[in-house]
Amino acid sequence: MDERSQTLLEFPLVRARLADHTSFDPGRRLAEALVPSHEPVLVARALNETDEARALLEERPGVGVGGAHDIGPSIDRASRGGRLDPAEFLGISDTLEAATRLRTVLAEDRRPLLRDLSWSLHALPAIRATLARSFDPAGDVLDTASPRLGPLRNVDGQ
């Protein structure tokens, strides 16, 4: 659909209104990036996914990504070899936990499109386990963060 048609149909206004209803920055960015599709099958699927999601939220209003953080900037920096501080690692851990909870809810749901959507949420258990043994809830590095750290700290502490 060309830009003039989108403007005539007030699609930018609809997209902005959707973005205004988001409470999570990554969700806002996704809403702002939406473009209309001319593929009837894709449109029908998206509408059905929306119907299923609305029904789930009516039944279970607390379902979502509560506790997740916008970890995009941290992941970008880490992928370029940059360092992360403990708070960023905790944010990543919280986000992985939120994604895992949501994946579980969607995977167990009776609605087929939401169950299918659960497969796109990756739990990354190895990363979650590494973060859990590396940082306490306050963000302090634990002795269990690496096989060498605990013994080194015990030698220094004696």
C-alpha positions in Angstrom: 0.0 0.0 0.0 1.5 3.3 -1.0 2.0 6.2 1.5 -0.9 8.3 0.0 -3.4 5.5 0.5 -2.1 4.9 4.1 -2.6 8.6 4.8 -6.1 8.6 3.3 -7.0 5.6 5.5 -5.4 7.3 8.5 -3.1 4.4 9.1 -0.4 6.6 10.7 -3.0 7.7 13.2 -4.0 4.2 14.0 -0.4 3.1 14.3 0.3 6.1 16.7 -2.8 5.2 18.8 -1.6 1.6 19.1 1.9 2.8 20.1 0.3 5.1 22.8 -1.3 2.0 24.4 2.0 0.2 24.9 3.8 0.2 28.2 7.1 -1.4 27.1 9.6 0.5 24.8 10.3 -2.5 22.6 6.5 -3.0 22.1 6.2 0.7 21.2 9.0 0.4 18.6 7.2 -2.6 17.1 3.9 -0.7 17.0 5.5 2.3 15.4 7.2 0.1 12.7 4.0 -1.6 11.6 3.2 -1.5 7.9 -0.1 -2.6 6.3 0.0 -5.9 4.4 -1.7 -6.6 1.1 -1.6 -10.3 1.6 -5.0 -11.5 2.7 -3.6 -14.6 4.4 -1.2 -12.6 6.5 -3.9 -10.1 7.4 -6.3 -12.8 8.4 -3.7 -14.6 10.6 -2.7 -11.3 12.3 -6.4 -10.6 13.1 -6.8 -14.1 14.4 -3.7 -13.7 16.6 -5.1 -10.5 17.9 -8.4 -12.1 18.7 -6.7 -14.9 20.6 -4.4 -12.5 22.5 -7.4 -10.4 23.5 -9.3 -13.5 24.7 -6.3 -14.6 26.7 -5.9 -11.2 28.3 -9.6 -11.1 29.2 -9.2 -14.5 31.0 -5.8 -13.8 32.5 -5.1 -10.0 32.8 -1.7 -10.5 34.4 -0.2 -12.4 31.4 2.6 -10.4 29.7 6.2 -9.6 30.0 6.1 -8.1 33.5 9.6 -7.7 34.9 11.2 -7.5 31.5 13.5 -4.7 30.6 14.6 -3.1 27.3 17.8 -5.0 27.0 18.4 -4.1 23.3 21.1 -1.5 24.1 23.0 -3.9 26.4 22.8 -6.7 23.9 24.1 -4.4 21.1 27.0 -3.2 23.2 27.9 -6.8 24.3 27.7 -8.0 20.7 30.4 -5.4 19.8 32.6 -6.6 22.6 31.5 -3.9 25.1 31.3 -4.5 28.9 28.1 -4.7 30.8 27.6 -3.7 34.4 25.9 -6.0 36.9 22.6 -4.1 36.7 22.5 -4.8 33.0 23.1 -8.5 33.6 20.3 -8.5 36.1 18.1 -6.8 33.5 18.9 -9.5 31.0 18.2 -12.2 33.6 14.8 -10.6 34.5 13.9 -10.4 30.8 14.8 -14.0 30.2 12.7 -15.0 33.2 9.7 -12.9 31.9 10.1 -14.5 28.4 10.2 -18.0 29.9 7.0 -17.3 31.9 5.2 -16.0 28.9 6.4 -18.9 26.7 5.0 -21.4 29.3 1.6 -19.6 29.4 1.4 -19.5 25.6 2.6 -23.1 25.1 -0.1 -24.4 27.5 -2.9 -22.2 26.0 -5.7 -23.9 24.0 -5.5 -21.2 21.3 -3.4 -22.6 18.4 -1.9 -19.3 17.1 -0.7 -18.4 20.6 0.7 -21.9 21.1 2.6 -21.4 17.8 3.8 -18.0 18.9 5.4 -19.6 22.0 7.9 -21.3 19.8 9.4 -17.9 18.9 10.2 -17.2 22.5 13.5 -18.7 23.4 14.1 -19.6 27.0 17.9 -19.8 26.8 18.2 -21.9 29.9 22.0 -22.1 29.7 22.3 -18.3 29.8 19.7 -18.0 32.6 21.6 -20.6 34.6 24.9 -18.8 34.1 23.5 -15.5 35.2 21.8 -17.1 38.2 25.0 -18.6 39.5 27.0 -15.4 38.7 25.0 -12.6 40.4 22.9 -12.3 43.5 19.7 -10.3 43.4 21.5 -7.1 44.4 23.9 -7.5 41.4 27.0 -8.6 43.3 29.2 -11.1 41.6 29.0 -14.5 43.4 31.9 -16.8 44.1 30.1 -19.3 41.9 30.5 -17.0 38.8 33.4 -19.0 37.6 35.3 -22.1 38.7 38.4 -20.0 39.6 36.7 -17.1 41.4 35.5 -18.8 44.6 38.9 -20.3 45.5 40.6 -17.0 44.6 38.3 -15.1 46.9 38.8 -17.7 49.7 42.6 -17.3 49.5 42.4 -13.5 49.6 39.9 -13.6 52.5 42.2 -15.7 54.7 
